[in-house]
Amino acid sequence: MGLLDGKVCIITGAGNGIGKAHALYFAREGARVVVNDLGGARDGSGRAARPADEVVEEIRKAGGDAVADTSNVATLDGAQNLVWAAINRFKRVDVLVNNAGILRDRSMLNMTEEEWDAVIAVHLRGTFLCTRAFGRAVKAQGSPASVVNTTSLSGLLGNFGQANYSSAKAGIYGFTKTVSMEFSKLNTRVNAVAPVALTRMTEDLPMFQGASADEMGPQHICPVVAFLASDLSEGITGKIIGVQGTKVFEYRMEVSEGIHKPSGMWSPQDIKDKWTDVVK
Ligand SMILES: NC(=O)c1ccc[n+]([C@@H]2O[C@H](COP(=O)([O-])OP(=O)(O)OC[C@H]3O[C@@H](n4cnc5c(N)ncnc54)[C@H](O)[C@@H]3O)[C@@H](O)[C@H]2O)c1
């Protein structure tokens, strides 16, 4: 018995990197997989069917069941077609992994509107459109489901030169929190992973110089996403789980204890005087 036996799992951006590793892992665990990928370059330019087709071929050769989809998750039609691809082929949906992503790094003052919009569109708008299309199908179907989003330490902690990407990924954090509340009515859990893995997206970063594929490859992210996708994580929703190689941990928003003013309202000078208590 596989962990995901019979479940219909849609994985976006599954032609390369982390998404490809998820697709192969999920199929080995018995899932029927919709392998979505636009087949573009790291910055989102271009299109090709080959990456998604090759992953499907690899799954089928290993005895699994999968279908390719080349929809652009950043468009309304693309998100709807993606969910329809699952329903047409497999007659149902159980899991959505929002993983597709691009990078257009630039320091803030030099960033163009196009670089800003393209990154927000794929990550944040794509996560919204795919989750909404998936949620509507789940509602019509009336059975429990799971959504796993992909955020990043860049969005949760910030990263120089990635104002567009970190804004999109921070948006996915807030989206995960809010939609986990709304989708509880659908018996659907919504969590996110914040991965760090050696892929074409990260291979030129200084932190990956000297890192081996064994230590930092995308394969380390898959068991965590499979756990969140599966019934093993029943009751777990609204969580943001970090994965870096063999380390797994939770990202949590911290709120300081704060301080009340004993009487009257605060003045800016009071806040300066009590600053260490405010942030303690
Ligand atoms: N690699 C890391 O260390 C790391 C860290 C934090 C977050 N992430 C996130 O993990 C996810 C996967 O990243 P990766 O490192 O595997 O990158 P990758 O470039 O190897 O894979 C991303 C895939 O998404 C596809 N894609 C891009 N735009 C698309 C669109 N509009 N529609 C459909 N598919 C599209 C690409 O074609 C590509 O195959 C991304 O969301 C990324 O932001 C990665």
The ligand as an SDF file (V2000), in Angstrom:
LIG
                    3D

 44 48  0  0  0  0  0  0  0  0999 V2000
   14.9330   25.7220   -4.7030 N   0  0  0  0  0  0  0  0  0  0  0  0
   14.8220   26.3720   -3.5600 C   0  0  0  0  0  0  0  0  0  0  0  0
   15.7640   26.4050   -2.7200 O   0  0  0  0  0  0  0  0  0  0  0  0
   13.5590   27.0730   -3.2170 C   0  0  0  0  0  0  0  0  0  0  0  0
   13.5240   27.8510   -2.0500 C   0  0  0  0  0  0  0  0  0  0  0  0
   12.3390   28.4650   -1.6680 C   0  0  0  0  0  0  0  0  0  0  0  0
   11.2070   28.2980   -2.4530 C   0  0  0  0  0  0  0  0  0  0  0  0
   11.2760   27.5630   -3.6050 N   0  0  0  0  0  0  0  0  0  0  0  0
   10.0470   27.4500   -4.3920 C   0  0  0  0  0  0  0  0  0  0  0  0
    9.8830   26.0990   -4.7880 O   0  0  0  0  0  0  0  0  0  0  0  0
    9.1520   26.0570   -6.0180 C   0  0  0  0  0  0  0  0  0  0  0  0
    9.9130   25.1850   -7.0260 C   0  0  0  0  0  0  0  0  0  0  0  0
   11.1710   25.7870   -7.2860 O   0  0  0  0  0  0  0  0  0  0  0  0
   12.4030   25.0200   -7.9610 P   0  0  0  0  0  0  0  0  0  0  0  0
   13.6030   25.3960   -7.2010 O   0  0  0  0  0  0  0  0  0  0  0  0
   12.0500   23.5900   -8.1560 O   0  0  0  0  0  0  0  0  0  0  0  0
   12.4630   25.8000   -9.3770 O   0  0  0  0  0  0  0  0  0  0  0  0
   12.5050   25.2350  -10.8950 P   0  0  0  0  0  0  0  0  0  0  0  0
   12.7780   26.4230  -11.7480 O   0  0  0  0  0  0  0  0  0  0  0  0
   13.4230   24.0690  -10.9880 O   0  0  0  0  0  0  0  0  0  0  0  0
   11.0190   24.7030  -11.1320 O   0  0  0  0  0  0  0  0  0  0  0  0
    9.9160   25.5700  -11.2410 C   0  0  0  0  0  0  0  0  0  0  0  0
    9.0090   25.0280  -12.3290 C   0  0  0  0  0  0  0  0  0  0  0  0
    7.8340   25.8530  -12.4040 O   0  0  0  0  0  0  0  0  0  0  0  0
    7.4760   25.9430  -13.7760 C   0  0  0  0  0  0  0  0  0  0  0  0
    6.6560   27.1450  -14.0140 N   0  0  0  0  0  0  0  0  0  0  0  0
    7.0700   28.4360  -13.9630 C   0  0  0  0  0  0  0  0  0  0  0  0
    6.0570   29.2610  -14.2560 N   0  0  0  0  0  0  0  0  0  0  0  0
    4.9660   28.4860  -14.5070 C   0  0  0  0  0  0  0  0  0  0  0  0
    3.6390   28.7730  -14.8670 C   0  0  0  0  0  0  0  0  0  0  0  0
    3.2110   30.0430  -15.0180 N   0  0  0  0  0  0  0  0  0  0  0  0
    2.7830   27.7410  -15.0280 N   0  0  0  0  0  0  0  0  0  0  0  0
    3.2030   26.4620  -14.8720 C   0  0  0  0  0  0  0  0  0  0  0  0
    4.4730   26.1350  -14.5520 N   0  0  0  0  0  0  0  0  0  0  0  0
    5.3450   27.1290  -14.3680 C   0  0  0  0  0  0  0  0  0  0  0  0
    8.8120   26.0410  -14.5030 C   0  0  0  0  0  0  0  0  0  0  0  0
    8.6830   25.7060  -15.8760 O   0  0  0  0  0  0  0  0  0  0  0  0
    9.6590   25.0540  -13.7080 C   0  0  0  0  0  0  0  0  0  0  0  0
    9.6330   23.7560  -14.2790 O   0  0  0  0  0  0  0  0  0  0  0  0
    8.9950   27.5050   -6.4630 C   0  0  0  0  0  0  0  0  0  0  0  0
    7.7290   27.9990   -6.0430 O   0  0  0  0  0  0  0  0  0  0  0  0
   10.0870   28.2260   -5.6990 C   0  0  0  0  0  0  0  0  0  0  0  0
    9.8230   29.5970   -5.5240 O   0  0  0  0  0  0  0  0  0  0  0  0
   12.4170   26.9630   -4.0020 C   0  0  0  0  0  0  0  0  0  0  0  0
  1  2  1  0
  2  3  2  0
  2  4  1  0
  4  5  1  0
  4 44  2  0
  5  6  2  0
  6  7  1  0
  7  8  2  0
  8  9  1  0
  8 44  1  0
  9 10  1  0
  9 42  1  0
 10 11  1  0
 11 12  1  0
 11 40  1  0
 12 13  1  0
 13 14  1  0
 14 15  2  0
 14 16  1  0
 14 17  1  0
 17 18  1  0
 18 19  2  0
 18 20  1  0
 18 21  1  0
 21 22  1  0
 22 23  1  0
 23 24  1  0
 23 38  1  0
 24 25  1  0
 25 26  1  0
 25 36  1  0
 26 27  1  0
 26 35  1  0
 27 28  2  0
 28 29  1  0
 29 30  1  0
 29 35  2  0
 30 31  1  0
 30 32  2  0
 32 33  1  0
 33 34  2  0
 34 35  1  0
 36 37  1  0
 36 38  1  0
 38 39  1  0
 40 41  1  0
 40 42  1  0
 42 43  1  0
M  CHG  2   8   1  16  -1
M  END
$$$$
